[in-house]
Amino acid sequence: MPKRSISKKNKGPKGKKARRAAKLERQWGEQADEEEVKKASFRKGKSRLKNGNAPTRIKSKPTTHKKSKSEVKQPEDYSDEESAISSDNSDAESDDVGRDGETLNSLLKNIVRGSSKLKRKNGIVSDEEYESDGTSSSRSDDAQSVETEKPSENVDQIDFDFDSIQPIGENPYLSHFSKQSLPEVGEEEFVATERMKKISPRNLSENVVIQASAGIKQRMEETDSSPAMEAFCHVRKSLMTTWARTNANAAHQNVDALGDAKSQPFLSEIQAALYPAIANYCDIQVTCMNRENKDAIENLLMLHVLNHVLTANNHITSHNNIIRELEKKDDVVDTEEYRDQGYTRPKVLILLPTRSIAHDFAKTMIEMLGDNCSIENEDKFDAEFGSVEIEVEENKEAEKRRKAVQKVKGKDWLELFGDGVNSDDDFKIGIMMSNLKKKGKKSKPTESGVAIKLYSDFYHSDIIIASPLGLKMSTNDENEEDGDIDFLSSIEVVIAHESDVLLMQNWDHMATIMDRLNRQPKKTTGIDFARVRNYLLSAQASSRRQTIMVSKFSDPHLISTFNRYSKSIAGKLKMRKKVPSDEASICNVLTSVRQVFQRVPCNLFATQGERRVNYFKDTILPQLIRTKQNHTLVYIPSYFDFISVRNMMLKHEIASYHFVSITEYARVSEVNRGRARFLQGRKRIMLYTGRAHFFMRHLIKGAKHLIMLGLPENAQFYPELLNMLTDVQSHANDETADIDSSPVSCLNLFTKYEAQNLERIVGTKHSERMVKSEKKTFLFSS
């Protein structure tokens, strides 16, 4: 961005204090009018003067960000000179009072205070230094006088003095990453392996179940003060106020709280239960995310990511300054004291399913940094990750019908694949964060805002946001010569958000990425081994890495991956939610149908698919052929099971002529032809995969009998499929078509390893009895 031209005419008095005093005198004279002073407290920018009370904005999920007018210089590493970013010269300040939301009182305060020197502790810039000219200055000091839009719900202003928060205990970042290297033994010997114990957080709904390691349990239950406040007090002061505003709506709704309990003014109860473990770098698995608490969980993840990156960069920059001063004095530098880096710069890896979700996540996270923030390549990011154009039908009736069909698919489908949503699952982007300094001043590393560069090279990025597919494609095969995974060698925090959607894409990509994290780098070019932490040199990086997985439901694949790759020495925490019988998805079935649940004997998790297919082949299929039952929809959650059933039916001499199939890979013409033949009764059986329903949400007309070859992972699919069933005789135009006079029916096959899926469908109490009971057949009626 070009520099702003500065006129040299009428320079006026020299010095910052003298210039500001002259501005005030020109504006107000020697005696300021009280009414004008009152009006100036509501002035914003250069043109708007607000009378009366100025309402306060509390954003629930901001999507836009105001760029600061600064000239950006691209840093290439951690040094002060290269990470500095120049902004406007103070001589070019506006003569208007209230620039950047400052009131007359704050200007007078600055005149008296001047440019006081910031205090340092142990050579590291303290969090209090943000108060002077940090990212929170434009939001915290005059938050009540800024007029902004209100959310849809009436949310009270957060009346809390964040400046009064004092750190309690040791900073979690220092205590976790500054420990000495672990003994050189197998990881399984020193990683915390104690059994997970159930804990009961204060004021949290009794349906929410939390299991944690012994250390976390003791910290959350036996402490006299609030565990959430003990963790939150170490958040950087520049983030506290801006984050609290963004999170105000979620804190006000206070989802999953026990009654009207409210232990913290700026945290919801589920946030207060999760944040102590998140801030202390424990491995976290949350499987109870829903539409109500989604914003609360996302805001907590964004706060943790920003605080981690800013704290790490601040320590590195401060240590650079100390080492530089010692070298000037020819003093001996103790390298062990300044081991604060990894092999490479990337610290945080965030895995998301689609570009649209990544766009919203990144924009909201950037918004939390405040207005004093510079963004590079934002337009390119909006163009590639933002909403996409849709082709509107010229025929109004056709367009109206298209929108009606999409509306039936449900809100969750519209959020992922609706009009304008960028559902591409092949993406990757690096984000670099550095200090935004003022030109011509010897400012401290945290004295100004944050400069953000989107699309930075991975080796110069602090945060990597990618899909598992996109990241796997970029790293290629690790056995190839051009395969490069060294930038993943020093990842300290990995977040798999909306893992339930990632599960529907291809979970093998997720397992591949997790397996490539924290390996020893193949190339050592540019690595300062004197600054690399000891545990990295000892190949024990996975023991300090924090793994966070968030999903809407639990699944054996999610649990297995989490248990395999969560090795943090800080411990583990798992949060799930019990399903009361009146909240189970079976209560949403509107069709009058007898629902039979048949438990299939199985002793190994790996063979459960084979057992279900064999049960269908030996027991169900012969009956379908013998009775010539029409309009039978066979739902198969696993694509591998679908391949087995399809091949088996193709080899059958009778069944091969009476079935059609719909998969996620089928062409539109194939799907339309198969649906028409099934509706007309020319094909008796339709094979329908779970991923096809997830991506397309087809409304299968003509289905009268439903057979589930396994329970759906998403409990919402169960009532959707049953509500498709209709009590029709036949839709066939052919007079010779068979007439099916049997009642509407539903048969569900499950094994004991599908307890989580069963719990979400019938409720916690019923599922426990159905899995452990000696009986194998259970009947529900609606």
ZAMARGU-4260 file (C-alpha; in steps of 0.2 Angstrom, whole numbers, plus 5000, padded with zeros to 4 digits):
<rodrens>
0) 5000/5000/5000 | 5008/5017/4995 | 5013/5028/5009 | 5002/5043/5014 | 5010/5059/5008
5) 5014/5071/5022 | 5014/5090/5019 | 5029/5100/5026 | 5020/5116/5026 | 5015/5124/5043
10) 5024/5111/5053 | 5018/5119/5069 | 5026/5115/5086 | 5038/5101/5088 | 5035/5086/5099
15) 5020/5074/5101 | 5013/5082/5117 | 5014/5100/5109 | 5005/5095/5093 | 4991/5086/5103
20) 4989/5101/5114 | 4989/5113/5099 | 4975/5102/5091 | 4965/5103/5107 | 4967/5121/5108
25) 4962/5124/5090 | 4947/5113/5092 | 4940/5119/5109 | 4949/5135/5113 | 4955/5138/5131
30) 4939/5134/5139 | 4930/5118/5131 | 4911/5119/5130 | 4904/5105/5140 | 4890/5101/5127
35) 4904/5099/5114 | 4914/5088/5125 | 4899/5077/5128 | 4896/5076/5110 | 4914/5072/5106
40) 4913/5056/5117 | 4902/5049/5104 | 4912/5054/5089 | 4919/5040/5078 | 4931/5042/5064
45) 4932/5059/5055 | 4914/5062/5050 | 4901/5055/5061 | 4895/5064/5077 | 4882/5055/5087
50) 4870/5063/5099 | 4862/5054/5113 | 4867/5037/5120 | 4878/5026/5109 | 4872/5008/5109
55) 4885/4994/5110 | 4888/4980/5098 | 4891/4963/5103 | 4895/4952/5088 | 4890/4934/5089
60) 4899/4928/5073 | 4907/4942/5063 | 4912/4939/5045 | 4920/4956/5040 | 4935/4965/5046
65) 4941/4983/5044 | 4958/4984/5038 | 4970/4996/5046 | 4978/5009/5035 | 4996/5004/5036
70) 5010/4999/5024 | 5014/4981/5025 | 5032/4974/5025 | 5033/4955/5023 | 5043/4947/5037
75) 5053/4931/5033 | 5058/4925/5051 | 5056/4929/5069 | 5069/4943/5070 | 5063/4961/5075
80) 5069/4969/5059 | 5060/4958/5047 | 5044/4956/5057 | 5041/4974/5059 | 5028/4982/5049
85) 5027/5001/5047 | 5012/5011/5048 | 5007/5029/5047 | 5019/5043/5054 | 5012/5051/5069
90) 5014/5068/5061 | 5000/5064/5049 | 4987/5062/5063 | 4970/5069/5060 | 4965/5085/5068
95) 4948/5078/5072 | 4946/5073/5090 | 4940/5055/5092 | 4950/5046/5079 | 4950/5027/5080
100) 4936/5029/5093 | 4946/5039/5106 | 4937/5052/5116 | 4943/5069/5123 | 4946/5061/5140
105) 4957/5048/5132 | 4967/5061/5123 | 4970/5071/5138 | 4975/5055/5147 | 4988/5052/5134
110) 4995/5070/5135 | 4998/5067/5153 | 5004/5050/5152 | 5015/5053/5136 | 5025/5039/5130
115) 5029/5030/5146 | 5041/5016/5145 | 5034/4998/5146 | 5039/4987/5160 | 5048/4970/5157
120) 5049/4955/5167 | 5064/4943/5165 | 5067/4950/5148 | 5050/4945/5141 | 5036/4957/5137
125) 5022/4956/5149 | 5004/4955/5144 | 5000/4972/5152 | 5010/4980/5139 | 4996/4978/5127
130) 4986/4992/5137 | 4997/5006/5130 | 4994/5005/5111 | 4989/4987/5109 | 4975/4979/5099
135) 4963/4981/5113 | 4965/5000/5115 | 4952/5004/5101 | 4939/4992/5109 | 4941/4991/5128
140) 4943/5009/5133 | 4928/5016/5124 | 4918/5001/5121 | 4902/5009/5128 | 4904/5024/5116
145) 4905/5015/5100 | 4889/5013/5090 | 4887/4996/5082 | 4874/4984/5076 | 4865/4973/5089
150) 4863/4954/5087 | 4846/4947/5085 | 4844/4943/5103 | 4846/4956/5117 | 4862/4953/5125
155) 4868/4964/5140 | 4884/4973/5139 | 4899/4963/5148 | 4902/4973/5163 | 4918/4966/5169
160) 4935/4974/5172 | 4947/4964/5163 | 4962/4975/5169 | 4958/4969/5186 | 4963/4951/5181
165) 4980/4946/5188 | 4989/4930/5183 | 4987/4915/5195 | 5001/4902/5195 | 5013/4898/5181
170) 5008/4902/5163 | 5002/4885/5155 | 5012/4889/5139 | 5029/4890/5149 | 5025/4875/5161
175) 5020/4864/5146 | 5033/4868/5133 | 5048/4873/5144 | 5049/4856/5154 | 5065/4846/5152
180) 5066/4832/5139 | 5058/4816/5144 | 5069/4800/5147 | 5074/4791/5132 | 5062/4777/5133
185) 5047/4771/5123 | 5033/4784/5123 | 5021/4771/5130 | 5031/4771/5146 | 5030/4790/5150
190) 5014/4796/5142 | 5000/4797/5155 | 4991/4781/5155 | 4980/4782/5170 | 4962/4777/5168
195) 4950/4791/5164 | 4939/4796/5178 | 4922/4804/5178 | 4921/4822/5184 | 4906/4833/5188
200) 4909/4851/5184 | 4900/4865/5193 | 4884/4871/5185 | 4884/4860/5170 | 4869/4850/5164
205) 4869/4832/5171 | 4867/4825/5154 | 4884/4831/5149 | 4897/4818/5154 | 4916/4822/5156
210) 4930/4810/5159 | 4947/4816/5162 | 4964/4811/5168 | 4968/4811/5187 | 4978/4828/5186
215) 4964/4837/5177 | 4951/4830/5188 | 4960/4836/5204 | 4963/4853/5196 | 4944/4856/5191
220) 4936/4849/5207 | 4947/4852/5222 | 4953/4870/5218 | 4946/4884/5229 | 4945/4897/5215
225) 4937/4895/5198 | 4947/4883/5186 | 4941/4893/5171 | 4947/4910/5179 | 4964/4902/5183
230) 4967/4898/5165 | 4959/4913/5158 | 4970/4925/5168 | 4985/4920/5157 | 4976/4925/5141
235) 4984/4940/5133 | 4976/4957/5138 | 4975/4962/5120 | 4963/4947/5117 | 4952/4947/5133
240) 4941/4961/5128 | 4939/4958/5110 | 4936/4940/5112 | 4923/4943/5126 | 4913/4954/5114
245) 4913/4941/5100 | 4908/4928/5113 | 4895/4938/5122 | 4880/4930/5113 | 4886/4912/5116
250) 4889/4917/5134 | 4872/4924/5136 | 4863/4909/5129 | 4873/4898/5141 | 4869/4881/5133
255) 4871/4865/5143 | 4870/4875/5159 | 4861/4867/5174 | 4846/4878/5175 | 4850/4897/5176
260) 4867/4894/5183 | 4880/4907/5178 | 4897/4905/5186 | 4907/4917/5174 | 4901/4934/5166
265) 4909/4931/5150 | 4910/4912/5148 | 4896/4899/5146 | 4896/4884/5157 | 4902/4872/5144
270) 4916/4884/5140 | 4921/4885/5159 | 4921/4866/5159 | 4932/4865/5144 | 4944/4879/5145
275) 4955/4874/5159 | 4960/4858/5150 | 4962/4867/5133 | 4973/4880/5141 | 4984/4868/5149
280) 4987/4858/5133 | 4977/4842/5137 | 4971/4831/5123 | 4952/4835/5121 | 4938/4825/5112
285) 4921/4834/5112 | 4907/4823/5104 | 4892/4834/5109 | 4893/4849/5098 | 4876/4854/5091
290) 4869/4870/5083 | 4866/4878/5100 | 4884/4877/5107 | 4893/4877/5091 | 4898/4895/5092
295) 4904/4893/5110 | 4915/4879/5106 | 4922/4887/5091 | 4926/4904/5100 | 4935/4894/5113
300) 4946/4886/5100 | 4950/4902/5092 | 4955/4910/5108 | 4967/4896/5112 | 4975/4897/5095
305) 4977/4915/5095 | 4984/4916/5112 | 4996/4901/5109 | 5003/4909/5093 | 5005/4927/5100
310) 5013/4920/5116 | 5025/4909/5107 | 5030/4923/5095 | 5032/4936/5109 | 5044/4924/5118
315) 5054/4921/5103 | 5055/4940/5098 | 5060/4945/5116 | 5073/4932/5117 | 5080/4938/5100
320) 5082/4955/5108 | 5090/4949/5124 | 5103/4938/5113 | 5106/4953/5102 | 5110/4964/5117
325) 5121/4951/5125 | 5131/4949/5109 | 5134/4968/5108 | 5142/4967/5125 | 5152/4952/5120
330) 5144/4942/5134 | 5142/4923/5134 | 5124/4917/5129 | 5117/4903/5138 | 5108/4894/5124
335) 5099/4882/5136 | 5089/4897/5143 | 5083/4902/5126 | 5077/4886/5118 | 5060/4892/5113
340) 5057/4886/5095 | 5054/4870/5084 | 5063/4864/5069 | 5051/4874/5058 | 5039/4889/5061
345) 5021/4881/5059 | 5014/4879/5077 | 4995/4876/5074 | 4987/4864/5061 | 4968/4866/5059
350) 4959/4853/5049 | 4942/4858/5042 | 4930/4849/5030 | 4926/4863/5017 | 4932/4880/5011
355) 4916/4889/5017 | 4919/4883/5035 | 4938/4887/5034 | 4933/4905/5028 | 4921/4908/5042
360) 4933/4901/5055 | 4948/4912/5049 | 4938/4928/5047 | 4930/4926/5065 | 4948/4922/5072
365) 4955/4937/5063 | 4941/4948/5070 | 4946/4944/5088 | 4962/4952/5085 | 4954/4969/5085
370) 4953/4984/5073 | 4971/4988/5075 | 4976/4974/5063 | 4983/4973/5045 | 4978/4959/5033
375) 4987/4955/5017 | 4978/4945/5003 | 4961/4946/5011 | 4952/4950/4994 | 4960/4934/4987
380) 4955/4924/5002 | 4937/4930/5001 | 4937/4926/4982 | 4943/4908/4984 | 4936/4903/5000
385) 4920/4914/5001 | 4903/4911/4994 | 4901/4905/4976 | 4890/4911/4962 | 4875/4900/4958
390) 4866/4898/4942 | 4848/4904/4943 | 4835/4896/4933 | 4827/4907/4920 | 4810/4898/4922
395) 4803/4905/4938 | 4793/4890/4942 | 4809/4879/4940 | 4818/4890/4952 | 4804/4890/4964
400) 4804/4871/4964 | 4823/4870/4966 | 4822/4880/4981 | 4808/4870/4988 | 4817/4854/4986
405) 4833/4861/4994 | 4822/4867/5009 | 4817/4850/5012 | 4835/4843/5014 | 4837/4852/5031
410) 4847/4866/5039 | 4863/4856/5041 | 4863/4851/5023 | 4860/4869/5018 | 4875/4875/5029
415) 4886/4863/5020 | 4880/4862/5002 | 4867/4875/5000 | 4866/4890/4988 | 4882/4900/4988
420) 4891/4888/5000 | 4909/4884/4994 | 4909/4865/4998 | 4926/4862/4990 | 4936/4849/5001
425) 4953/4852/4993 | 4961/4867/5000 | 4976/4873/5011 | 4982/4890/5017 | 4996/4896/5028
430) 4993/4911/5040 | 5008/4921/5046 | 5006/4933/5061 | 5018/4946/5066 | 5019/4962/5076
435) 5013/4978/5068 | 5024/4992/5073 | 5023/5011/5070 | 5036/5019/5059 | 5049/5030/5066
440) 5047/5023/5084 | 5056/5010/5094 | 5040/5001/5099 | 5040/4985/5109 | 5035/4969/5101
445) 5017/4970/5108 | 5015/4988/5108 | 5004/4989/5092 | 4993/4977/5083 | 4995/4961/5073
450) 5000/4960/5055 | 4992/4945/5046 | 4998/4938/5029 | 4986/4925/5021 | 4993/4913/5009
455) 5010/4913/5017 | 5023/4899/5013 | 5020/4885/5025 | 5038/4886/5032 | 5035/4905/5036
460) 5017/4902/5043 | 5011/4901/5061 | 4994/4893/5057 | 4990/4881/5043 | 4972/4878/5039
465) 4968/4864/5027 | 4957/4849/5023 | 4964/4832/5026 | 4963/4829/5007 | 4972/4845/5002
470) 4986/4843/5015 | 4989/4825/5009 | 4989/4830/4991 | 5002/4844/4995 | 5014/4833/5004
475) 5013/4819/4991 | 5019/4802/4995 | 5032/4802/5009 | 5042/4789/4999 | 5044/4800/4984
480) 5059/4811/4983 | 5049/4827/4981 | 5038/4823/4996 | 5040/4836/5009 | 5032/4835/5027
485) 5046/4844/5036 | 5034/4859/5040 | 5024/4847/5050 | 5038/4842/5061 | 5035/4855/5075
490) 5016/4856/5076 | 5011/4860/5094 | 4992/4861/5093 | 4982/4851/5080 | 4963/4854/5079
495) 4951/4843/5069 | 4935/4853/5069 | 4918/4846/5063 | 4926/4828/5063 | 4909/4821/5059
500) 4910/4829/5042 | 4928/4824/5039 | 4922/4806/5043 | 4909/4807/5029 | 4923/4812/5017
505) 4937/4800/5019 | 4944/4796/5036 | 4959/4788/5029 | 4966/4805/5024 | 4964/4811/5042
510) 4974/4796/5049 | 4988/4799/5036 | 4990/4817/5041 | 4990/4812/5060 | 5003/4799/5056
515) 5015/4812/5047 | 5015/4824/5062 | 5030/4828/5072 | 5043/4817/5063 | 5061/4822/5063
520) 5064/4833/5048 | 5074/4826/5033 | 5082/4843/5029 | 5091/4854/5042 | 5094/4869/5031
525) 5090/4885/5041 | 5087/4877/5058 | 5095/4885/5073 | 5098/4870/5084 | 5104/4881/5098
530) 5086/4887/5099 | 5077/4871/5097 | 5068/4863/5112 | 5076/4848/5120 | 5061/4837/5118
535) 5061/4839/5099 | 5079/4834/5098 | 5075/4819/5108 | 5061/4814/5095 | 5047/4816/5108
540) 5037/4830/5100 | 5021/4820/5100 | 5021/4820/5119 | 5019/4839/5120 | 5007/4840/5105
545) 4989/4844/5109 | 4976/4835/5099 | 4958/4842/5099 | 4944/4834/5090 | 4927/4841/5090
550) 4912/4832/5082 | 4893/4831/5083 | 4893/4813/5088 | 4904/4799/5093 | 4910/4785/5082
555) 4922/4771/5084 | 4934/4778/5070 | 4934/4795/5079 | 4938/4787/5096 | 4951/4775/5089
560) 4960/4789/5080 | 4960/4800/5096 | 4966/4786/5107 | 4980/4782/5095 | 4987/4799/5092
565) 4983/4809/5109 | 4999/4807/5119 | 5001/4824/5128 | 5009/4822/5145 | 4996/4835/5151
570) 4982/4821/5151 | 4966/4819/5142 | 4948/4825/5143 | 4933/4818/5134 | 4916/4826/5134
575) 4900/4818/5128 | 4882/4820/5131 | 4869/4807/5137 | 4853/4805/5126 | 4837/4805/5136
580) 4823/4795/5129 | 4812/4810/5125 | 4827/4817/5115 | 4831/4802/5105 | 4830/4804/5086
585) 4817/4790/5086 | 4804/4802/5093 | 4805/4812/5077 | 4798/4797/5067 | 4781/4803/5060
590) 4776/4787/5050 | 4766/4774/5058 | 4778/4759/5057 | 4784/4744/5068 | 4803/4746/5070
595) 4812/4730/5073 | 4830/4731/5080 | 4840/4714/5077 | 4857/4712/5086 | 4869/4702/5075
600) 4882/4692/5085 | 4899/4698/5083 | 4915/4696/5093 | 4927/4707/5083 | 4926/4725/5078
605) 4934/4721/5061 | 4922/4708/5056 | 4906/4717/5060 | 4903/4722/5042 | 4905/4704/5036
610) 4893/4698/5049 | 4880/4710/5044 | 4882/4706/5026 | 4881/4687/5029 | 4865/4689/5040
615) 4857/4699/5025 | 4863/4685/5013 | 4857/4670/5023 | 4842/4677/5032 | 4834/4692/5024
620) 4837/4690/5005 | 4829/4673/5003 | 4813/4680/5011 | 4813/4695/5000 | 4814/4683/4985
625) 4802/4671/4991 | 4788/4684/4995 | 4792/4695/4980 | 4792/4710/4991 | 4792/4726/4981
630) 4797/4744/4986 | 4811/4738/4998 | 4824/4751/5002 | 4841/4744/5009 | 4851/4758/5018
635) 4870/4753/5019 | 4880/4766/5029 | 4897/4758/5024 | 4903/4759/5006 | 4913/4743/5008
640) 4898/4734/5014 | 4888/4741/4999 | 4901/4733/4988 | 4900/4717/4996 | 4881/4717/4995
645) 4881/4723/4977 | 4893/4709/4971 | 4883/4696/4981 | 4867/4701/4972 | 4875/4702/4955
650) 4880/4684/4957 | 4862/4679/4963 | 4852/4671/4948 | 4836/4680/4953 | 4841/4695/4964
655) 4852/4702/4950 | 4837/4706/4939 | 4827/4715/4953 | 4838/4729/4961 | 4845/4746/4958
660) 4858/4756/4967 | 4862/4774/4972 | 4879/4779/4977 | 4888/4795/4980 | 4898/4791/4964
665) 4883/4788/4953 | 4879/4800/4938 | 4864/4810/4939 | 4856/4801/4925 | 4859/4784/4933
670) 4851/4791/4949 | 4836/4797/4940 | 4834/4781/4931 | 4835/4770/4946 | 4823/4781/4956
675) 4810/4780/4942 | 4811/4761/4941 | 4810/4759/4959 | 4795/4771/4961 | 4786/4762/4947
680) 4789/4745/4954 | 4800/4738/4940 | 4814/4735/4952 | 4810/4728/4969 | 4825/4733/4979
685) 4836/4749/4980 | 4853/4749/4988 | 4856/4766/4995 | 4873/4771/5003 | 4875/4782/5019
690) 4887/4794/5010 | 4875/4796/4996 | 4861/4802/5008 | 4874/4813/5017 | 4879/4823/5001
695) 4863/4822/4991 | 4848/4819/5004 | 4838/4811/4991 | 4819/4809/4994 | 4816/4791/4989
700) 4798/4790/4983 | 4789/4773/4983 | 4799/4766/4997 | 4787/4755/5009 | 4800/4744/5017
705) 4816/4749/5025 | 4831/4738/5029 | 4846/4746/5038 | 4862/4736/5036 | 4869/4745/5050
710) 4864/4760/5060 | 4868/4778/5052 | 4881/4788/5061 | 4871/4803/5060 | 4855/4800/5071
715) 4846/4813/5061 | 4846/4801/5046 | 4835/4788/5055 | 4819/4798/5056 | 4823/4805/5038
720) 4823/4788/5031 | 4808/4782/5040 | 4798/4797/5036 | 4800/4792/5017 | 4790/4777/5019
725) 4773/4777/5012 | 4759/4765/5013 | 4756/4763/4994 | 4750/4748/4984 | 4761/4750/4969
730) 4766/4764/4958 | 4769/4753/4943 | 4761/4757/4926 | 4763/4739/4921 | 4748/4729/4924
735) 4758/4714/4927 | 4768/4722/4941 | 4766/4713/4958 | 4755/4721/4971 | 4763/4723/4988
740) 4749/4722/5001 | 4760/4720/5017 | 4761/4734/5030 | 4775/4747/5031 | 4790/4739/5040
745) 4807/4743/5046 | 4821/4731/5051 | 4838/4738/5058 | 4853/4727/5060 | 4866/4732/5073
750) 4881/4724/5083 | 4887/4728/5100 | 4900/4739/5093 | 4887/4752/5087 | 4882/4757/5104
755) 4885/4775/5101 | 4874/4775/5085 | 4861/4766/5094 | 4861/4778/5109 | 4858/4793/5098
760) 4843/4784/5090 | 4834/4776/5105 | 4841/4785/5120 | 4855/4780/5133 | 4844/4769/5144
765) 4837/4758/5130 | 4853/4757/5121 | 4862/4750/5136 | 4849/4737/5139 | 4848/4732/5120
770) 4867/4729/5119 | 4869/4719/5136 | 4852/4710/5135 | 4852/4691/5131 | 4838/4694/5119
775) 4843/4699/5101 | 4826/4706/5095 | 4818/4723/5100 | 4802/4731/5094 | 4798/4749/5094
780) 4781/4756/5087 | 4777/4774/5081
</rodrens>
